[in-house]
């Protein structure tokens, strides 16, 4: 599961600054959240626009079918089977840029996970439109050995060189869902 992630805008993070610049033209920009990101925050995501990745502001979480709360994650293993997610995985995929994600162990100790040689970590997601608002969920998968001692699930981490494949190439999606996931660095938060 992924219940929180980070999006910091340090000067060294040129890619994040470029994404922020793209979304700064949107009307919702004043609502955009950086730092520690919580469900229902408005944040930048990458989507396909004119056959290339483009940044837009979306809200994290689909409205719950029970009428209360939000659904923030979708299991990558069953995303094609669930009615709520099926159309989105086929035609509305997104990428969530971050500087890491948080997980808690069984003793409620918080850890931050990052890519080993990059300040950026991209997560696979899907989106849909609810009551005039674009909303996304993060896809999760079984944890690899770098996360497993903390939590059994982790976000589906996307290598930077696969962003266009995820967004634009429907035939690449199943392969990305099944790929090995990169080893991550764990820090106490």
Secondary structure as UniProt FT lines:
FT   STRAND          4..7
FT   TURN            11..12
FT   HELIX           14..23
FT   TURN            24..25
FT   HELIX           27..31
FT   STRAND          35..38
FT   TURN            39..40
FT   STRAND          42..49
FT   TURN            50..51
FT   STRAND          52..60
FT   STRAND          62..63
FT   TURN            65..66
FT   STRAND          70..71
FT   STRAND          73..75
FT   TURN            76..81
FT   HELIX           83..91
FT   STRAND          93..98
FT   STRAND          100..104
FT   TURN            106..107
FT   STRAND          110..115
FT   TURN            116..117
FT   STRAND          121..130
FT   TURN            131..132
FT   STRAND          133..142
FT   TURN            145..150
FT   STRAND          153..155
FT   STRAND          157..158
FT   HELIX           160..162
FT   HELIX           163..168
FT   HELIX           170..172
FT   HELIX           173..178
FT   STRAND          184..188
//
